[in-house]
């Protein structure tokens, strides 16, 4: 008998142990599967209930009405303009220059000074000319005496008429030299050609000036031109004397008024524009030549145009629209309720914060002029008397 071979009892024990291991593993796996199923089912149930709760919350939740500022579509006369871009130009503007050359011996003005017509500005050395003037005056005096003697003698027939004519010629030459010298002396005293405001001084005392050299600019600011252009299609609407309104960047919100005074009698072949000139008073000297200007020719107003505040129109790529306010039946509180409906409109010209409505509305329609960002068709709104887009008045502090 082999002592190393297992006994029958040992063989049964090994067989039973090998069958118990798979059964225990399967049991544990089953427990894990059951736990996962329980947890998965609970999570799914929780998720379903949460979704149902959220849906019920949003279904029953009603946002508060949006406060808006209402505006009424009204029929009014709308101003019409022909607008163009132009430049301001002085009616009288010049660079003061001497007519003759010479050395500056005296300067009578300061930069920026206001002067009157004929006021002295610069004195150029005229001493040699005054010397010549004295010489010619002496020659004229002698010629006058000689002429007198010759005329006396010719009456007594002691002198010929030829000598009298020669003395008269000498006197005329001397007087002509006097007049010419006086004119040169007057040219060397440079005066303001008209009343206006001087610019920056461009000379110094003792400087030698050539004829035509720049001394200072002189500008009359009391009246200005505005030169601007309009398309040729506007020609039939333009008449001399029409009112022209002017706006400049230096004074935002301020309008200046003038009159149309000149229309170019030809059209620019390159731009197909017509050149215009308006004249406007500038008594307070607010405007300066060279300023960029927006000029608008005032046309007769267009009557019976439906208008709204510009803030009431929502401009987008899909078109211009407004929110019409509709009054609903009174609720349990007895107060009227309001809802809005989005409506697309066709807009026209804009002026002073208003826009013309060409179609899509009728007179008397109430629309939202503020708060449109939070609105959509069917939104509940409340009407507010105050406009949040208007800056509140500042109460002065004591």
C-alpha positions as CSV (number, residue, x, y, z in Angstrom):
1,X,0.0,0.0,0.0
2,X,1.3,3.3,-1.0
3,X,1.7,5.6,2.0
4,X,1.8,8.8,-0.1
5,X,-1.6,8.4,-1.8
6,X,-4.4,10.5,-0.1
7,X,-7.0,8.8,2.0
8,X,-10.7,8.7,1.0
9,X,-11.6,11.2,3.7
10,X,-8.9,13.6,2.6
11,X,-10.1,13.4,-1.0
12,X,-13.7,14.3,0.0
13,X,-12.5,17.3,2.0
14,X,-10.6,18.7,-0.9
15,X,-13.6,18.3,-3.1
16,X,-16.0,20.0,-0.8
17,X,-13.6,23.0,-0.3
18,X,-13.1,23.5,-4.0
19,X,-16.9,23.7,-4.5
20,X,-17.5,26.1,-1.6
21,X,-15.1,28.8,-3.0
22,X,-17.1,29.4,-6.2
23,X,-20.3,29.5,-4.3
24,X,-19.0,32.2,-1.9
25,X,-17.6,34.3,-4.7
26,X,-21.0,34.2,-6.5
27,X,-22.8,35.1,-3.3
28,X,-20.6,38.2,-2.9
29,X,-21.0,39.2,-6.5
30,X,-24.7,38.9,-6.2
31,X,-24.7,41.1,-3.1
32,X,-22.7,43.7,-4.9
33,X,-25.1,43.6,-7.9
34,X,-28.1,44.0,-5.6
35,X,-26.5,47.0,-3.8
36,X,-25.6,48.6,-7.2
37,X,-29.1,48.1,-8.4
38,X,-30.5,49.6,-5.2
39,X,-28.2,52.6,-5.4
40,X,-28.8,53.1,-9.1
41,X,-32.5,52.9,-8.7
42,X,-32.4,55.4,-5.8
43,X,-30.3,57.8,-7.9
44,X,-32.6,57.4,-10.9
45,X,-35.6,58.0,-8.7
46,X,-34.0,61.1,-7.1
47,X,-33.1,62.5,-10.5
48,X,-36.6,62.0,-11.8
49,X,-38.1,63.6,-8.8
50,X,-35.7,66.5,-9.0
51,X,-36.6,67.1,-12.6
52,X,-40.2,66.9,-11.8
53,X,-39.8,69.3,-8.9
54,X,-37.8,71.8,-11.1
55,X,-40.4,71.6,-13.9
56,X,-43.2,72.2,-11.4
57,X,-41.2,75.1,-9.8
58,X,-40.7,76.8,-13.2
59,X,-44.2,76.0,-14.2
60,X,-45.7,77.7,-11.1
61,X,-43.1,80.4,-10.8
62,X,-44.2,83.7,-12.3
63,X,-41.6,86.5,-12.5
64,X,-42.6,89.9,-11.3
65,X,-43.8,92.4,-13.9
66,X,-41.0,94.4,-15.6
67,X,-41.3,98.2,-14.9
68,X,-41.2,100.2,-18.1
69,X,-41.6,103.8,-19.1
70,X,-44.5,104.2,-21.7
71,X,-44.6,106.5,-24.6
72,X,-47.6,107.4,-26.9
73,X,-47.2,107.4,-30.7
74,X,-48.2,110.9,-31.7
75,X,-48.8,112.7,-35.0
76,X,-46.8,115.9,-35.5
77,X,-45.0,118.0,-38.0
78,X,-41.4,116.8,-38.5
79,X,-38.7,119.2,-39.5
80,X,-36.8,118.4,-42.7
81,X,-33.2,119.2,-43.5
82,X,-30.6,118.9,-46.2
83,X,-27.4,118.2,-44.3
84,X,-23.8,118.5,-45.6
85,X,-20.3,118.9,-44.3
86,X,-18.4,122.2,-44.6
87,X,-15.7,124.5,-43.3
88,X,-15.9,128.0,-41.7
89,X,-14.3,130.9,-43.5
90,X,-13.8,134.5,-42.6
91,X,-15.6,137.1,-44.6
92,X,-12.6,139.4,-44.1
93,X,-9.2,137.9,-43.4
94,X,-5.8,139.0,-44.6
95,X,-2.1,138.8,-43.8
96,X,-0.9,142.3,-43.2
97,X,2.2,143.1,-45.3
98,X,4.1,146.3,-46.2
99,X,3.9,147.7,-49.7
100,X,7.6,148.8,-49.6
101,X,10.7,147.5,-47.9
102,X,12.5,149.0,-45.0
103,X,13.7,148.6,-41.4
104,X,11.0,148.3,-38.6
105,X,11.5,151.2,-36.2
106,X,8.2,151.0,-34.2
107,X,5.5,148.3,-33.5
108,X,2.2,149.6,-32.2
109,X,0.3,146.4,-31.6
110,X,0.3,143.2,-29.4
111,X,-0.6,139.7,-30.5
112,X,-4.3,139.0,-30.3
113,X,-5.3,142.6,-30.0
114,X,-8.5,143.9,-31.5
115,X,-8.0,146.9,-33.8
116,X,-10.1,149.3,-35.7
117,X,-9.8,150.1,-39.4
118,X,-7.0,152.5,-40.1
119,X,-5.3,151.9,-36.7
120,X,-1.4,152.1,-36.8
121,X,0.4,148.7,-36.7
122,X,4.0,149.1,-37.8
123,X,6.3,152.1,-38.7
124,X,9.1,151.5,-41.2
125,X,12.0,153.9,-41.3
126,X,11.0,156.9,-43.5
127,X,13.6,159.5,-42.6
128,X,15.3,159.5,-46.0
129,X,11.9,159.9,-47.6
130,X,11.1,162.8,-45.3
131,X,14.4,164.4,-46.4
132,X,13.4,164.0,-50.0
133,X,10.0,165.5,-49.2
134,X,11.6,168.6,-47.7
135,X,13.8,169.0,-50.8
136,X,10.9,168.7,-53.2
137,X,8.9,171.2,-51.1
138,X,11.8,173.7,-51.4
139,X,11.9,173.2,-55.1
140,X,8.2,173.7,-55.4
141,X,8.4,176.9,-53.4
142,X,11.2,178.3,-55.7
143,X,9.2,177.1,-58.8
144,X,6.2,178.9,-57.5
145,X,8.1,182.2,-57.0
146,X,9.7,182.0,-60.4
147,X,6.4,181.3,-62.0
148,X,4.9,184.4,-60.3
149,X,7.7,186.6,-61.5
150,X,7.4,185.2,-65.0
151,X,3.7,185.8,-65.1
152,X,4.2,189.5,-64.0
153,X,6.9,190.1,-66.6
154,X,4.9,188.6,-69.4
155,X,2.0,190.9,-68.7
156,X,4.5,193.8,-69.2
157,X,5.8,192.1,-72.2
158,X,9.3,191.8,-70.6
159,X,9.1,188.0,-70.7
160,X,8.1,185.4,-73.2
161,X,5.3,182.9,-72.7
162,X,7.8,180.1,-73.2
163,X,9.5,181.0,-69.9
164,X,6.2,181.1,-68.1
165,X,5.4,177.6,-69.4
166,X,8.8,176.4,-68.3
167,X,8.4,177.7,-64.8
168,X,4.9,176.1,-64.6
169,X,6.4,172.8,-65.6
170,X,9.1,173.1,-62.9
171,X,6.4,173.7,-60.3
172,X,4.3,170.7,-61.6
173,X,7.3,168.4,-61.4
174,X,8.1,169.5,-57.8
175,X,4.5,169.0,-56.7
176,X,4.5,165.5,-58.4
177,X,7.7,164.6,-56.5
178,X,6.1,165.8,-53.3
179,X,2.9,163.7,-53.9
180,X,5.0,160.6,-54.7
181,X,7.2,161.0,-51.6
182,X,4.2,161.6,-49.4
183,X,2.7,158.3,-50.8
184,X,5.9,156.4,-50.0
185,X,6.0,157.9,-46.4
186,X,2.3,156.8,-46.0
187,X,3.1,153.3,-47.2
188,X,5.8,153.0,-44.6
189,X,3.2,153.5,-41.8
190,X,1.3,150.1,-42.0
191,X,-2.3,150.4,-40.9
192,X,-5.1,148.0,-40.3
193,X,-7.2,147.7,-43.6
194,X,-10.4,146.8,-41.6
195,X,-11.5,146.2,-38.1
196,X,-10.8,142.8,-36.6
197,X,-8.6,140.7,-34.3
198,X,-4.9,140.3,-34.9
199,X,-3.0,137.0,-34.8
200,X,0.5,136.2,-33.7
201,X,3.2,138.8,-34.4
202,X,5.7,137.6,-37.1
203,X,8.2,140.5,-37.0
204,X,10.7,142.0,-34.5
205,X,11.8,145.6,-33.9
206,X,14.8,146.5,-36.1
207,X,14.1,143.7,-38.6
208,X,14.4,144.6,-42.3
209,X,11.2,143.8,-44.2
210,X,10.9,143.1,-47.9
211,X,7.8,144.3,-49.7
212,X,5.0,141.7,-49.1
213,X,6.6,140.2,-46.0
214,X,4.1,138.8,-43.4
215,X,3.6,141.1,-40.4
216,X,0.5,139.7,-38.7
217,X,-2.8,138.1,-39.7
218,X,-6.0,140.2,-39.3
219,X,-9.4,138.5,-39.1
220,X,-12.9,140.0,-38.8
221,X,-14.8,137.5,-36.7
222,X,-18.1,139.3,-36.6
223,X,-19.4,137.6,-39.7
224,X,-18.3,134.2,-41.1
225,X,-19.0,132.1,-44.2
226,X,-19.7,128.4,-44.1
227,X,-18.9,126.6,-47.3
228,X,-20.5,123.2,-47.7
229,X,-21.7,120.8,-50.4
230,X,-24.9,118.8,-51.1
231,X,-25.8,116.2,-53.7
232,X,-27.0,117.6,-57.0
233,X,-30.5,116.1,-56.4
234,X,-31.0,118.8,-53.7
235,X,-30.8,121.7,-56.2
236,X,-34.5,122.0,-56.8
237,X,-35.1,122.5,-53.0
238,X,-32.5,125.2,-52.6
239,X,-33.4,128.9,-52.6
240,X,-31.2,131.9,-51.6
241,X,-32.2,133.2,-48.2
242,X,-33.1,129.8,-46.7
243,X,-32.2,129.3,-43.0
244,X,-29.1,127.2,-42.4
245,X,-28.4,125.6,-39.0
246,X,-24.8,125.0,-38.1
247,X,-23.2,122.7,-35.5
248,X,-19.5,122.4,-34.6
249,X,-17.7,119.9,-32.4
250,X,-16.3,122.6,-30.2
251,X,-19.8,123.5,-28.9
252,X,-21.9,120.2,-28.7
253,X,-25.6,120.8,-28.3
254,X,-25.4,124.4,-29.5
255,X,-26.8,125.4,-32.9
256,X,-25.8,128.5,-34.9
257,X,-28.1,130.1,-37.5
258,X,-27.3,131.8,-40.8
259,X,-28.7,132.4,-44.2
260,X,-28.0,130.7,-47.6
261,X,-26.3,133.5,-49.6
262,X,-24.6,131.8,-52.6
263,X,-25.2,128.8,-54.8
264,X,-22.5,127.6,-57.2
265,X,-23.9,127.8,-60.7
266,X,-22.2,124.5,-61.7
267,X,-22.0,121.0,-60.5
268,X,-18.7,119.3,-59.7
269,X,-18.2,116.8,-62.4
270,X,-16.1,114.5,-60.1
271,X,-18.3,114.4,-57.0
272,X,-21.7,115.4,-58.5
273,X,-22.1,117.8,-55.6
274,X,-23.2,121.4,-55.6
275,X,-21.2,124.0,-53.6
276,X,-23.1,126.3,-51.3
277,X,-22.2,129.2,-49.1
278,X,-24.1,130.5,-46.0
279,X,-23.4,133.7,-44.0
280,X,-23.9,133.7,-40.3
281,X,-23.3,136.3,-37.5
282,X,-20.6,135.6,-35.0
283,X,-20.9,138.5,-32.5
284,X,-19.6,136.5,-29.5
285,X,-16.6,135.3,-31.6
286,X,-17.4,131.7,-30.6
287,X,-16.7,130.3,-34.1
288,X,-13.3,130.5,-35.8
289,X,-12.3,130.2,-39.5
290,X,-11.2,126.8,-40.4
291,X,-13.5,124.9,-38.1
292,X,-15.2,121.8,-39.3
293,X,-19.0,122.2,-39.5
294,X,-22.2,120.3,-40.0
295,X,-24.5,122.5,-42.0
296,X,-28.2,121.8,-42.5
297,X,-30.5,123.8,-44.8
298,X,-33.9,124.0,-43.2
299,X,-36.8,122.9,-45.4
300,X,-40.6,123.3,-44.7
301,X,-41.7,120.7,-42.1
302,X,-43.4,117.6,-43.2
303,X,-46.9,117.5,-41.6
304,X,-48.9,114.6,-40.0
305,X,-46.0,112.3,-39.3
306,X,-46.2,109.5,-36.6
307,X,-43.3,109.9,-34.2
308,X,-41.9,108.1,-31.2
309,X,-38.9,108.7,-28.9
310,X,-35.8,107.0,-30.3
311,X,-35.4,105.0,-27.2
312,X,-38.6,103.2,-27.9
313,X,-37.3,101.5,-31.1
314,X,-35.2,98.4,-30.8
315,X,-32.7,98.3,-33.7
316,X,-31.4,94.9,-34.8
317,X,-30.2,93.0,-37.9
318,X,-33.6,91.5,-38.2
319,X,-35.3,94.9,-38.4
320,X,-36.6,97.7,-36.2
321,X,-39.2,96.8,-33.6
322,X,-41.2,98.2,-30.7
323,X,-43.1,96.7,-27.8
324,X,-46.8,97.7,-27.8
325,X,-48.3,97.8,-24.3
326,X,-51.8,96.1,-24.2
327,X,-54.1,96.5,-21.2
328,X,-55.4,93.2,-19.8
329,X,-58.5,92.6,-17.7
330,X,-58.2,93.6,-14.0
331,X,-56.9,91.0,-11.7
332,X,-58.0,90.0,-8.2
333,X,-56.4,93.2,-6.8
334,X,-58.7,95.2,-9.0
335,X,-55.8,96.9,-10.8
336,X,-55.3,96.7,-14.6
337,X,-52.6,94.4,-15.9
338,X,-50.4,95.1,-18.9
339,X,-48.6,92.8,-21.4
340,X,-46.4,93.7,-24.3
341,X,-46.3,92.5,-27.9
342,X,-43.3,92.9,-30.1
343,X,-44.1,94.6,-33.4
344,X,-41.8,95.4,-36.3
345,X,-41.9,98.9,-37.7
346,X,-40.4,100.9,-40.5
347,X,-38.6,104.0,-39.3
348,X,-37.8,107.3,-41.1
349,X,-35.9,110.5,-40.3
350,X,-34.6,111.2,-36.8
351,X,-34.6,114.6,-35.1
352,X,-34.0,115.8,-31.6
353,X,-34.4,112.4,-30.0
354,X,-37.5,111.4,-32.0
355,X,-37.9,109.1,-34.9
356,X,-40.6,109.0,-37.6
357,X,-42.6,105.7,-37.9
358,X,-43.6,105.1,-41.4
359,X,-45.5,101.9,-40.9
360,X,-46.3,99.3,-38.2
361,X,-48.0,101.6,-35.7
362,X,-51.0,103.9,-35.5
363,X,-51.6,107.1,-33.6
364,X,-52.3,106.6,-29.9
365,X,-50.5,103.3,-29.5
366,X,-48.7,103.0,-26.2
367,X,-45.2,101.5,-26.5
368,X,-42.3,100.8,-24.1
369,X,-39.6,103.4,-24.3
370,X,-37.3,101.9,-21.7
371,X,-36.7,98.5,-20.1
372,X,-36.9,96.6,-23.5
373,X,-33.9,94.4,-22.7
374,X,-35.9,92.3,-20.3
375,X,-39.1,92.1,-22.5
376,X,-40.5,89.5,-24.9
377,X,-43.9,89.0,-26.4
378,X,-46.3,88.3,-23.5
379,X,-44.2,89.8,-20.7
380,X,-46.1,91.4,-17.8
381,X,-45.1,95.0,-17.3
382,X,-45.9,97.8,-14.9
383,X,-46.0,101.4,-16.1
384,X,-43.7,103.9,-14.4
385,X,-44.0,107.6,-14.6
386,X,-40.3,108.2,-14.3
387,X,-37.9,107.5,-17.2
388,X,-34.8,105.7,-16.0
389,X,-32.9,107.0,-19.1
390,X,-33.3,110.6,-17.9
391,X,-30.7,111.9,-15.6
392,X,-32.3,113.0,-12.3
393,X,-32.2,116.6,-11.3
394,X,-29.5,117.5,-8.9
395,X,-30.7,119.2,-5.8
396,X,-28.3,122.0,-4.8
397,X,-26.7,121.6,-1.4
398,X,-26.8,124.4,1.0
